[in-house]
Amino acid sequence: MLTNIKNNKFIYISIFCYLSLILGFILNEDSAGGALYDYNFHLGVREFFLQDTFNAVKNFSDLKSYHSPIFYIFLKYLLFTGETFGRLIFMHISILIPIIFYFTLKKKISNNNLLFVYISCFFFISPYFRSIAIWPGDENLALLFFIFSIYFYFSFLKSDSGKYKIMFIALNIFFLALASYFRPNYCFFSLFFFYEFVFKKFNFKYLIIYSILSFTLASPAIYYVFLMNAYFLEGSFIKFNLINSVPLAYTVFFFFLIPFIILDKDNILKNLKLSILNLSICLFLSVIVFFYFNYDLEYGGGVFYLLQKKFFNGNFGIALIFFISLYISNFLLEIKNIKNLILIFSLLLFEIDAYFYMETFDPLFLICFLLLFDTKNLNNFFKNLSLKKINFIFLYLFTFYIAKVANIYIFLNKL
């Protein structure tokens, strides 16, 4: 009887989360603050594709869009049945993300813990997931395909059959390629999967399969971007500022790690060893940030960047926050583990243009942390998983959601 009550509790939570997204759809929620603006821009580009898809793709650089033409082809057909109905369909496509995340987490842990259902609901308090689900954008499509690729990565690890391992490698590459065709930055995760499939325990057969299949699926994109001179790279690598992007990214990593640090503070304090070398490196990099950090755009930057703008003059605040974030995040994410290092490197490459938006890592970072990183902190979290711990994480993320909504609809008056 008690088990049924517990089961029903998680079902009710899931239904409530779903209904909250429906309510957001009805109220035209944009808790991210820029999803509606981006959606209206997408509608304008879609008009270009309504005339002639082939010519639109061929002359896509004329539109000066940083988004993939594949997304606009998708949007073209999504909205054929009517804008409202098309958006409703897209919202339900987005709901597949927490569902596939749940099955992937269950595949990773090899456990049918009902708390995994609760963990999977954290997407519904992400302002960026919610906003993109309501106002169609390529971010959620890329996330969906990325999580599928992770699912088949764990299927590969759990399989004992050579034939099935090859099939799971192929499916992983296929879905990662789909994610990359919607959001090209996801191609950087191929470094992680190549290391895990091929390099970690070198297998020549897997090397041939991975290389041929990856090149085959990537060749249309390579031809389009480099030979047809698509617009993507003009607004990314050329304007990339390492001294701005890396510190801001680390402050965002640290922001999402804070609840896990608090929950495991005793073990962290017990194992945290002060390293003169690590402190020196962090201090050296922070000094560079202090002198050369120059992110001065009115939008973006993340939570800690906005706080330092409010309470500090110059770059002292961001240099201090970066120092703390860099040292603690690298310790917690166990950067000495090669797979973790590759993941951090891949994530840092996600903001390779002049702009930095926290939404790039929400909910991407938590997906990577919970599913792909291999750390003692994470192992302890899942080993001693409890309702109390998940409630605390939800309270932390929900506070961020409320603060984001209050900032947009009250302080910025975007009603």
N, C-alpha and C positions, 0 to 999 in steps of 0.2 A: 504493500500500500504506500509506504513512504517512498519507495523507488518510483512509483507512478507519479506521485506528487512532484518529486524532483524533476522527472522527465517533462511533466506538463509545465513546470516553471520555465524551463529553457525554451520550450515551444512558445509559451506566451511572450517571452522576451524577444524571440525572433519575429513573431507576428507584430509586436509593438514596434520594433525597428522598421519593419516593412511598411506599416501604416504611417510611421513618422515620415518616411520618404514620400509616400503618396500625398501626405499633407503638404510637404515641401513642394511637391510638383504642383498642387492646386494653388499654393500661395506664391508660386514662381520664385522660390528661394534661390538666392545666390550668396550663400554664406562665405564663399571663397572671395567674393568681391570683384572678380573679373570674368567669371564664366559666361555671363550674359553678354558682355562686351565681345568676348571671343566668338561666341555663338553667332552674334549678328555679323561679325566679320566673315565667319564661315559661310553664312547665307549669301553674302555678296560674292564670294569666290564660287559658290555653288552655281550661281547664275551663269558664270562663265562656262561651267561644265554642262549646263543644260543644252547649250547650243550644239556643241560637237565635242564629245569626250576625247577623241583622238587629237584634235587640234588643241584642246585645252591642256592636255598632258604635254604635247609637243612645245607649246608656248607658255608653259607654266611659270617660267622665270619672269615673265612680264608682270605677273601679279604680285611679286615681291612678298610671297608668303613663306614662312618658315615651316609650315606644316606639309605633310606628305600629300601628294595628289591622290594617292590611294584612298585616303580618308574622304576626300571630296567626292570621289566616285561612289564610295559607300554612302555618303550623306545624300548624294543625288537621288539614289534609289530608296533610301530610308524614308525620305519625306514625300515620295510620290503619292502616298495614300493620304496626305494631309499633314501639316506641320505638327499639330497637337498629337495626332495618333502616332506619327513617326517618333516624336519625342517620348511618348509613352512606351513604345516598343523598345527604344534605346534604354530607357530606365530599367526595364526588365532584363535586357541584355547585361546591364551593369550589375544587377543583383546576382548574376552568375558568379561574380568575383568572390564574394564571401562564401558562396556554396562550394566552389572549386577549392578555395583556400582551406575550408574545413576538411575536405577529403584529402588534400595534400598534407595537412598537418597530421591527420590520422595515419596516412601512409608513412610519414616520417617517424612518428613516435611508436607506430605499431600498437596502438591502443585505441579503444573505442570510448574514451572518456567523454562524458557528456559536457564537461567543461569546455571542450574544444568548440562546441556549438556557441557557447557564450563568448569565447575569445574571438570567433569569426564575426561576431556582431560589431566589433570595434570599427569596422568600415562605416557603419551608419552614424558614427559621431565624428567622422572625418569631414570637415567642411568642404574639402576639395573633391573627395569621392562623391559626396551628395550633390554638389553643384554641377559637376560634370555629368552625373547621371541624369540630372534634370535638364541641363543645357548641353546637348551632345557635343563631345569633344573627343579627340583621338586618344587622350590620356587613359581613359577607362578601357578602351579597346585594347591598347597595348598592354595594360596591366592584366587583363583577362588572359590574353595569349601567353604572357610571361608566366603567370601562375600555372597554366597548362604545361608549359615547358618544364617548370620545377617539378610538377607531378610526375612527369615521365622520367625526370632525373632520379627521383626516389624509386620509381618502378625499376629502373636500371640497377640501382644499388641493392634492391631487395630480391632481384631475380637471380636464380642459379642456372638458368638456361642461356647458352650462348646465342641461340637463335632469337630468343626474346630480348636479350640485351641489345642486339643489333637493331631490332625493331624499335626499342625504347630510345636508343640514340637518335634514330631517324625521326621519331616523333618529337623528341626534344628540339632538334634542329629546325624542324618544320614550324613548330609553334613559336620558337624564338625568332625565326625569320618573319613570321606574320607580325609579331610584336614590333620588329624592327622596321617593317614596311609602313607601319602606322606611326611609330616614333623611332627614328633612326638611331637614337642614343642607346636603345636596348641591344644593339649589336655588340656593345662592349662586354656584355655578360657572356658572350661566346668565349672570352678569355678564361672565365671561371669554369665553364662546362668543358672546354678543351683540356684544361688542367685535370679536372676530375675524371673525364672519360679516357683520356689518352696518356697524359704525361705522368700522372700520379703513380700509376702502375703501368708502365709503358706497354702498349699492345699495338703492334704494327697493323693488324687488321682494322682495329678501331681508328687508327690514324688515317688509313686510306679512305675508309667509309666517311669519317667525319670531314676530311678535307674535300673530297669529291662532292659530297652532298651540300656542304656549306657553300662551296664555290658556285655550284649550279644554282642554288637558290639566291645567292647574292649577286650573281652576274648581271641580271636586269637592273638592279639598283646601282651597281658599279658603272654600268654603261650610261644610265640615265644621269647620275650625279656628275660623273667626271667627263664623259664624252659629249653629253648634251648640255653640259654647263647649267645644271639646275641651280636654284637660288639658295639651297640649304646652307652651303658652306660659307657663303658671303656674309651671313649674319651670325656665324658661330665661331669657327676657329680663328678667323681674321681678327675678331673683336675680343677674343678670349683673354681675360686678365687673371692670371694664376694667383696673384697676390690678393685679389678680391674674392675670387670664387672659393678657393680652398678654405680660408678662415670661416667664411659664411657657412659653407657646407658642414664643417666640423661643429659649429655652434648649433646647427640644426640636428646633427647626429646626437649631440649631448642632450639637447632638449628632449628628444624621444627616449633617451636612455635613462633619464632621471628617475622615473618610477621604478625601473628595474634595479637601479643603484640603491634606492631607499629600501626596497624590499629585501635586498641581499647585503645590506650595509655591514653586518657583522662579519660575514665571510670576506667581503671586499677589504675592509679595514685590516683583517687578519692577514690577508695575502698581499696587500699592497706594499710593495717594496720600493723605497725611494732609490732611484738609479741616477747617479751623477751624470752619466752619459745621456740618458733620456731627458733629464731636466735641462741639461745644457742645450740639447737639440731644440727642445720646445721653447726655451728662452731665446735662443738665436732666431728662430722663425718668428717668434712674437715681436722681437725687436724690428725685424724686417717689416712686419705688418704695421707696427707703430709708425714707422717712417714713410712707408710707401702705399699703404691702403688708401684707396681713393674712390670707393663706391659712393657716389653722390646723387644717385637717382632718387626721385620722390617716392617710388614704389618698390616693393620687394625688399629683400635683405633678411627676412626672418625675425622671429620674436626677440632674440637677444640683441640683434642689430638695432631694432626700433627702441629697445630699452636703453641701450648705450647712447643713442642719439638724444634721448630725453634727459638723461642724467649726467652725461659726460660731454666735455668739449674736446674736440680733436679726436685722435685715434687711441687714446689711452684705454678707454672702455672696451673697444673691440679687441685690442691687443691682449688685455687681461682676460677677457672671456675666452678668446681663442687659446690662450695658454692653458687655462683650466680644461677647456673642452678637448684640446689635443692630447694632453697628458692622460686624462681620465678615460677618454674614449678609446685611445690606443691600448691602454691597459685592459679595459673591460672587453674590447673586441679582439684582444689577443693578437695583435698585429704580427707577432713572430710566427704565427701559424700561416703558412703560405696561402691557403685557400681564403682565409680571412683578409689577408693583405690584398689579394686579387679583387675581392669583393669591394673593399674600401676604394681601391684604385678605380674600379668600374663605376662606382657611385660618384666619385669626385669628377669623373668625366661627363656627368650628366648635365652640368651647367657650364657649357663651353662657349657661351656667348657673353655679351656685355651685361645681360640682365640676370638677376638671381631671384628666384621665386621659391618660397618654402614649399609650395604645392608640388614641386618637382619630387620631393622626398616624402610627401604625405599622400597616400599611405605606403609608398614604395619602400622606405627605409624599414618600417616595421615588418613588412612582408619579408624582406631580406634577413632582418635580424631573427625573426621567429622561425624562419624556414631554412636559411642557408648558412648563417654563421655557426661556427662550432666553438663555443666558449663554456667555461666552467659556470659562469653566472647563469647562462641559459639552461645548462644541464640541471643546475640546482632548482631553477624556476619550474621546469617541467617535472622534475623528480618529486618536488614538494608542492605540486600544484594544488591550489585551494580556491574556493569561492571568494574568500576574503582578499586574496592577492589580486584576482581578476577585478573584483569590485574597486580596489584601490587604483588599478591602472585605468579602469573606465572613468572613475571620478577625475583623475588627472587629465585624461583626453577630453572628457566632457567639459571640464573647466576651460580648456583651450577653445573648444567649440563655442561655448557661451561668450567668452571674451572676444572671439572673432566676430560673432554675430552682433554683439553690443557695439563693437568698434565700427562696423559697417552701417548698421541701421540706426544707431543712436548718435555716436560721435561724428561719423561722416555723413549722417542724415541721407542715406541712399534708399529711402522708402519709395 
